[in-house]
């Protein structure tokens, strides 16, 4: 076995984890490093030295469009039996995930599952890692995952790593480049200068060994040259076999080594002798993927196309089953085989979508469309519609709109009126999401007109729901209620449960945001109906609505009732996006209820994990609000960022809340002019909606600045309205009943008696709000009370600087000289989360550098 240099520490760590796993404390180990750093070599060395039981290998393919759940299928095929049959039949994720995890629960035979090159994984495989990472702690085995850590900012694996970071059963191992001494050891016996080789290769083991294997002498400029230098030394039959192997993929299954004429045994033997290919059980593989890519890219285009055609011919002639359609589609496109692309790409896309690999599904639909010229319009329209749906699910809204427009244009040329109406309705919804709002509602009305020419059915009800939802998002509650009511009646007449769920969700939201505020029954009924239906996303959306309105309307009993079961539901169904939305609502609720440390912690975490820009608005404004309330040096950067993200959308739920919080921040800073300007910027939008909570919040700040002409009637019965009417005691009592201590104390500030104002100071002091406590102290002095406090006492604050427990942890690690990435590894959080913590620490400590912060003693 080849000796691995400078890897003893990593191998010892893996050996220790293996001992724990055998005792029932399993782990998912993320083995990361740059390409060629030796991740697979380390894993193989560990397995060879330590694991006597089964080692199951799966890999992710660099085909442009990965096989959905490819590594799990590889593992299942090695295990065989019922699991192999399930995988071959294309079992859904909810069946396959637990079945694979069950392999690791056999305490009599601890196992290791290796997943190689997960940076090429499809979405469904990343979902499996999340699933396994949260459950493997009680298993008798290890899952070893190798990945390249030089990922781009938007790489899906980054999000998955962030999700896995909080799991106690997940470990991170990062491989470092070799030192000059290690390179010198490898170069011993050659005329290669070790220092120069280290500089050229950066100590990358693959680069080093490839350069040395190429013959030494002068150092080649690139590893590509080193790989190709070895290729040209092969005999012609060897080069032919190597090129065919590169086209087939990173692993050459035994099926293709015999009987099909794709590979020559003499040529394969030459490649193995040269070290380009190695045996992997009955299969073959390139010693490193970089070598395969170099060989593949060096093949002349015409020859590469012919080779792909040969592979496609062999593969499509076998009983491959549904699991291989992604591979077939890949080779079909590379071969330029239009008929095969149109046969396999839509099938591969549909399967990827079923398994939750929506990015891969979109790529397959795009592949089919590139070859779709000449197909019937209705077929092309259906592909465009499917593509639009997959792009929407992955946040590619611009592409989703473009695909939906293309679909509608094709539908307009056809005779299927119902399909045209459906296409118009879907595009209308997408236009609003993509901030192209001017055309959204007219197009929804056009969909209704189109579908109204036919016998009423579920499509018409869905169009009603779509228009109602657009009105709701535009804060036009009365119009939303009217259209949602029409949808409800039609859905009930038709027995269409899906349309009824959507109608009730919008109806409940409209009523909650209107004068009656009685939409809870509709929201709860929509949830109960959705829980009995498929897909789970329908119920998740209903949970989101309930938790969102409960947090925003200060009805915290609904949060307590529904949030735990909602998060469990989302975890069971791997609905990460829905869980993230509900955690945003939880963040707002915690801030309202005075749990500021927990709210800050959650907001910071959510910012590091936000799936889209709009998902950052709430965490940002929570952080800004709490900074302002605590009196941190500068609360405005997160509030400015929140405004920049919300303003283009012009939606009251975002703009109204951001402006109200900015007005509060100005009030706490004593800037009355800015307070009025901020509240006034969103007041007309709120006035048109009649949402009593957002409108009341904005009206209060205008009133405090003597800029409110008339108290809106819908606000009058609320604590905001009571305070504006001079009933500070009634307002304070109302806020106290709702469980909002800061607002309760703010209402008491208007009292003309010392007792209530003193209580306000006590509440502000307990919360750690220096600006508000200062207001209360000044008010007490104005009322003639002597000896009043000057600000919050250090003994009642969480730390002398208002740092949270997590921020104190981060500060301690800063003092050790750790980078943000190293702190993230130590605390099992994302690097972006650490970035936000560090920014908050610098602001609270009123310093400008990490070094200054590290010198401060708490």
ABEGO torsion letter per residue (X at the ends): XBBBBGAAAAAAAAAAAAAAAAAGBBBBBBBBEBBGAGAAAAAAAAAAAABABBBBBBBBBBAGBBBBGAAAAAAAAAAEEAAAAAAAAGBBAAAAAAAAAAAAABAABBBBBBBBGAAABBAAAAAAAAAAAAAAAABBEBBBBBBBABBBAABAAAAAAAAAAABAABBBBBBBBBBAAAAAAAABGBABBAAAAAAAAGGBAAAAAAAAAAGEEBBBABAAAAAAAAAAABBAAAAAAAAAAAAAEABBBAAAABGAGABBAAAAAAAAAAGABBBBEABBBBABAAAAAAAAAABBAAAAAAAAAAAAAAAAABBAEAAAAAAAAAAAAAAGBAAAAAAAAAAAAAAAAAAGBAAAAAAAAAAAAAAABGBBAAAAAAAAAAAAAAAAAAGBAAAAAAAAAAAAAAAAABABAAAAAAAAAAAAAAAAAAGBAAAAAAAAAAAAAAAAABBBBAAAAAAAAAAAAAAAAAGBAAAAAAAAAAAAAAAAAAGBAAAAAAAAAAAAAAAAABAAGAAAAAAAAAAAAAAABOBAAAAAAAAAAAAAAAAAAGBAAAAAAAAAAAAAAAAAAGBAAAAAAAAAAAAAAAAAAGBAAAAAAAAAAAAAABABAAAAAAAAAAAAAAAAAAGBABAAAAAAAAAAAAAAAGBAAAAAAAAAAAAAAAAAAGBAAAAAAAAAAAAAAAAAAGBAAAAAAAAAAAAAAGABABBBAAAAABAAAAAAAGBAAAAAAAAAAAGBAAAAAAAAAABABAAAAAAAAAAAAAAGBAAAAAAAAAAAAAAGBBGBBAEBBAAABABAAGBBAAAAAAAAAAAAGBBAAAAAAAAGBBAAAAAAAAAAAAAAAGBABAAAAAABBX
